[in-house]
Amino acid sequence: MGTSQRFPQLITFFALSVLIFQTHHSNAFYFHCNPHLPVLGRPIHPTDIDLLQFALNLEYLETEWFLNGALGYGLDNIAPRLAAGGPPPLGAKTAKLDNLTKEIIAEFGYQEVGHLRAIKSTVGGFPRPLIDLRARNFAKIMDNAFGYNLDPPFNPYLNTINYLLASYIIPYVGLVGYVGASPNINGYVSKGLLTGLLAVESGQDAVIRTLLYQKAEEIVPPYKNLTVADFTTHISCLRDRLGACGDKDEGLIVSRNSGAERRTSSNILSADSNSLAYRRTPAEILRIVYGTGDESHPGGFLPKGGGGKLATEMRMFRLNDHLN
């Protein structure tokens, strides 16, 4: 066979070789850059939906707190469709932050918008509930934490340190809620969503605690005898009291017996004796966020109660109890 007769065959062979290489290469690329999907199981188990939707209560709260604190506006300006017609937050406004903290808090706010979108696009959701971010609500929380009325009343928007102390109250509650939900999530898509949310929430909490730890021994003006560490310890104790399920919270400074491996009194990352994150149930979360110690009695940050099936059922339990 002459060269001219073999040429079409050579072209065909070359084309097939390129195709095989590209197919093999693209498959290899896929498996190197994407996880293998489980052979068994569902992407989203029906029982996952209520738990993941419940998290929207904390995500809405954090979104409005961070965006308004840094930028002076919230979800209605950034992504109004995610609010789904829910009422605007009460009392949210710009905090007087230094430039570095403002950058960090703005980033956190934008991250929370992504969290809302991720949850809603995966399992659906509900409109933004009424959120109370008025200064007097935070003042009441701090008074409850210390057991007496601070004078003057605590104002979270007054300066950077006050805003960070107020921020100490919020993300950690969502973090332990995700840890608590983790064993009960069954779908592989649901698990991926939860772990992604948990990772970023943990990072936010760590940053806030680190910024505060740098000033742990400093007095919080104008409260002459109260340090930053004192505030965090009292807030953590309040959350334990409201949660009513044991010690699952710690301030920035602890006794060495409570520190990591009993070798440190620093407590930048709150964790148990094995340095594992604490976990809380939805009921515990509502007791803390409502500020009432009762998952069926709304108040605090969610004065009309949380949204979603779980929060609604707990609220209805109280109503039915009164009717009976």
Secondary structure, DSSP 4 states (H G I P E B T S, - for coil): --HHHHHHHHHHHHHHHHHHHHHHHHHHHHHHHSPPPPSSS-SS-HHHHHHHHHTHHHHHHHHHHHHHHHHS--HHHH-HHHHTTPPPPBS-------HHHHHHHHHHHHHHHHHHHHHHHHH---PPPP-B--HHHHHHHHHHHHTS--SSPP-TTSSHHHHHHHHHHSHHHHHHHHHHHGGG---HHHHHHHHHHHHHHHHHHHHHHHHHHTTTTSB-TT-TT-BHHHHHHHHHHHHHHHH-SS-----SB--GGGSGGGS-SB-SS---TTSPPP---HHHHHHHHHTSS-TTS-BTTBTT---SHHHHHHHHHHHHHHH-
